[in-house]
Amino acid sequence: MTALDPVRLLPLSAREQSVFWVELAVLLLTARLLGSLALRLRQPRVIGELAAGVILGPSVFGALWPAGFNWFLPSGQPVQSALLLSVATISLALLLLTVGFDTDLDLLRQLGRPAAAVSAGSLLLPLAAGFVVGLVVPGSLRGPAGGQVAFALFIAIAMGASSLPVLAKIVSELGLVRRDFGQIALAAGTLNDSVGFVLLAIATGLVGGNAASQLPRVLVGLVLLGALLAVFGQRLVDRLLRSSRRRVGTKHGTAPQASLALSLVIALAAAALIQVVGVEGALGAFVAGVVLGRSRFGQSGTFRTLEQLSSALFAPLYFATAGLEANFLLLGRTPVALAFGLLVVVGAIAKYLGSYLGATWARLAGPDRVALGLLLNSRGTVQIIVGTVGLSTGVLGEGAYTAIVAMSMATTVLIPPLLSGAARRSEGTPEERLRLSREAQLAANLVVRGERILLLSRGGSLGQLAARVAHLAWPPQTAVTVLSVVDGDQESTGPANFDQPLGARDIEYRGVQGHSVAEELLAESMLGYGAIVLGAPERADPASLLSPLADMVLAGSHLPVVVVRRQRGSSEWMEGGQLATIVVPVSGGRASRSAQEVAFNLAQRTGSPVRLVHVVSRGWSPRRLLERLPRQRGFGRSGAAAADLVLGEALTMAAEYGLEVSVRVRRMAAVGEALALEAAASDTGMLVVGATVRQTDSGPFLGHVAEHLLAQVEPLVVLVALPAAASAI
């Protein structure tokens, strides 16, 4: 065939297509139904999804209706099998891609010794025990190829390796992903899978007598995995995602389709690369997920979309397909039943003891040791792959394959109820509890989150003041990019130095050339930031709301914008120390909450007092708030009840920050006038006000109250502005 010859893709017959679509529909429907049933029984979905494959396989469907089963899964039809297995392969890759998104390498580095100890213990003891089991089980379970050593090695891998996808599903569905032992389990599961695939390649090589040639190729694959994750992959992915976001960015945000497509291409390319060197390609997709999840140029919407697709479609299809080849009727035979019993009992005990001993050596708490011993008994994916490869190479007989699948389901089904008790008893270290509390708080926030913030460098006191507010309002681990824009005809001198006001945090200085500061700032904001922070002068241009630059940024930003407007007293505050009282108007809603986030963080870091101010027109007293606060969500809609509800929620939020705040309620018809009077009080040092930006023909509109305050008040003002789309969510 030459390059000029036409390419012919052979079409499927009408029957093959019909069977394929029916297979997908029935597998997905059954897996989803049984997955939901498993959840009702307090089991992870994966148990129901695996059970769907068993029911639709020879164990149940094939036994009850052989003719229908032969139509549904025709034997001797390689094209039909290849279609279904192709879908399962892609499903596994995308499942592991989403698992990679939640793997925190920074946290794993902090947990280095425990992760290494648990990984070693959870592998070595069950591998040794599995090899012994493989030597003593009846020889009738072996296939026609290989020998006793190859068979024992396959059994050892099935018993020794945990299943990362199953483990990840259990950890995720039980809400344990961010627990220390959850991350250690994911790290150990990753190593288990990696070693399992390496050993599988060696075992497969033993069948053909070429293990010596297989081993170097597999080790090269592991080296490439490490390089992809640690050096080349992260830089390349960051560059690709940044370029994609800059090209498709608009003033309304970035096109999610481009980010989604690029993420899938990266995952498939990584899978192909790793498969070429002899390691299971799905592990490459997992590595791609880790790298994508670490990139600040990724889009959270892309990750959510892929996770939803995986949960709704790909994971059920993969696990259901994995159960199809298991024939549980074979468990009635004595050799198969004996093998099943040994695999379950010896495998579970060896895995638990190995993990427990590793956790003990790492000095983890007792409940965490128990939880790790249980979690790392998660089996499924690796075992299915080991069994499938063993069947195809002739090392395993059908009975051994069924025993391996049954062992995977039996051990995994016991984990959730036992693990729930261990997780409840695990209080975690004080450091872990503090980290979890901070993560939960940041996850609930609208503005002060973990994403990198973009700070405009204007030099002088304006930029320094905005930098100080950003430093105090965001947690120390939040990175900052300081952007300096100079006219395209001038030579850039680089951004002003903000090391002092921003403190010891990750700071990136970027200098760009352009004729419009606002346009360059908005273009940069498309590249993976959580908020924009900039300063504004004391007196606005008569034709502007804040300043021409700030107005353009407010009008064009798809991110929250924090504008720090300088006023009397702010220069003294730059030297450090407490502010006078921080006044926060409280009105309910997302904009008001965003202002509270900024104000409470500022107060927490500076020790400044906070006063919450709410304006109502009638019928409120402080006693009502104290009486109704415990049952605030049952209120009606009167002005007094609304005040109780709004202030009660604000007080609850302040308590989460460890703050004791004062409350003042003003009864006036004009809300803006009432708040302006409060801001004019002698003890007011800063006003933090939230607003939602709406676009009009004349420019951005912040609402009558916010604009009245900006025009009238004298103290330092921090405006927290949400884009209209964000506050509508």
Secondary structure, 3 states (H helix, E strand, C coil): CCCCCCCCCCCCCHHHHHHHHHHHHHHHHHHHHHHHHHHHCCCCHHHHHHHHHHHHCCCCHHHHCHHHHHHHCCCCCHHHHHHHHHHHHHHHHHHHHHHHHCCCHHHHHHCHHHHHHHHHHHHHHHHHHHHHHHHHCCHHHECCCCCHHHHHHHHHHHHHCCCHHHHHHHHHHCCCCCCHHHHHHHHHHHHHHHHHHHHHHHHHHHHHCCHHHHHHHHHHHHHHHHHHHHCHHHHHHHHHHHHHHHHHCECCECCHHHHHHHHHHHHHHHHHHHHHCCCCHHHHHHHHHHHHHHCCCCCHHHHHHHHHHHHHHHHHHHHHHHCCCCCHHHHHCHHHHHHHHHHHHHHHHHHHHHHHHHHHHCCCCHHHHHHHHHHCCCCCHHHHHHHHHHHHHCCECHHHHHHHHHHHHHHHHHHHHHHHHHHHHCCCCHHHHHHHHHHHHHHHCCCCCCCCEEEECCCHHHHHHHHHHHHHHCCCCCCEEEEEEECCCCCCCCCCCCHHHHCCCCEEEEEEECCCHHHHHHHHHCCCCCEEEEEECCCCCCCCCCCHHHHHHHHHCCCCEEEEECCCCHHHHCCCCCCCEEEEECCCHHHHHHHHHHHHHHHHHHCCCEEEEEEECCCCCHHHHHHHHHHHHHCCCCHHHHHHHHHHHHHHHHHHCCCCCEEEEEECCCHHHHHHHHHCCCCEEEEEEEEEEEEECCEEECCHHHHHHHHHCCCEEEEEEEEHHHHCC
